[in-house]
């Protein structure tokens, strides 16, 4: 269907799992277009409170009684087929759409759309692109995968034809909502509970370019070894970026004591401008280059690019400084894939500090098993590694793999002092016993590892 927002004014749409980062933004877009919204979730949150203030009717718990006279229902990939509300909608003959499919319909209402995809860096790059567009007064609509302080949440509703969103590759969902401009940051093996192997992933990214509008532009990382295969035969315009190669390059990169980069941007051999970031690490130079490429393709002013990136101060859980106390700095990062871990740890090593202590919670059993050897080799340069039990997320524990097995494999390398703990409080107590002034603590993972940082603060 072509979902024309104007045609649905005063109709009613229900969201199963309305508090999710993407679902909440979609609900807000409908509310802004005078479409009535109901939704269900399991607990209160700032996002749900915000939606309620904007006019949504929220139910707690998923119950068939929540489905009454809605015109259609949207659900997330996490909703099982036997969900009461989903079954009730089908029984009543109410049309249902999964989140990715519905986002694909919504994106058609915007003339200019920018989708950010890749294995790592989607949220940070979407946030940087948001900062640039706001600096340009472009009044964008934004869907981002974390709390972005710049917009006070995970979504922003604008009044222009510019739409900026993350495009997650999990279960190939991004094939349903291609942007007119697509940023591809990097491609590695991940989500191997869905994809057969890396080749399957590469072929899916290649298919993504094939569903883009023919007048679209892909902004692609030329330094990624897998990118050439994906770009080969592309029928859409391509602008490559990188540090070592690419049409758009960052050169003369200098890092300060906090790991923040200043660099010069060139297109071919033409000098464009200089950028100074307030977020650390080489990976953020790549993220910034992706955002710069998209901004140039969208025709945003260079001055807005420089100002937006220069003022951007990060997004929650992306190498986020939590606190410094008694000379000990504590940072939280979302890294849960070996490539992301490597980037975060290389960034930590660039910072002025004494020792680095990492608290890591691996995310899902299938990812831990599939990338077991890569995880085991990530932490060699660290001083201490504390492992928490694996965060199950959507998966049952079938005994496939454990944090203890991962700890044993790391200890066998005899590189980093590695400890397994069973609770957040235990991990905090272990840290208290070894921390000294000038040390850095890095909590890592897509689960709940940040709770160790929260438990540690009153102990310091």
Buried (B, 14 or more C-beta within 10 A) or exposed (E): EEBEBEEBEEBBBBBBBBBBBBBBBBBBBBBBBEBBBBBBBEEEEEBBEBBEEBBBBBBEEBEBEBBEEBBBBBBBBEBEEEBBBBEBBBEEEBEBBBBBBBBBBBBBBBEBBBBBBBBBBBBBBBBBBBBBBBBBEBBBBBBBBBBBEBBEBBBBBBEBBBBBBBBBBEBBBBBBBBBBBBBBBBBBBBBBBBBEEBEBBBBBBBBBBEBBEEEBBBBBBBBBEBBEBBBEEBEBBBBBBBBEEBBBBBEEEEBBEEBBBBBBBBBEEEEBEEBEBBBBBBBBBBBBBBBBBBBBBBEBBBEBBBBBBBEBEBBBBBBBBBBEBEEBBBBBBBBBBBBBBBBBBBBBBBBEBEBBBBBBBBBBBBBBBBBBEBBBBBBEEBBBBBBBBBBEBEBEEEEBBBBEBBBEBBBEEEBBBBBBBEEBBBBBBBBEEBBEEEBBBBBBBBBEBBBBBBBBEEEB
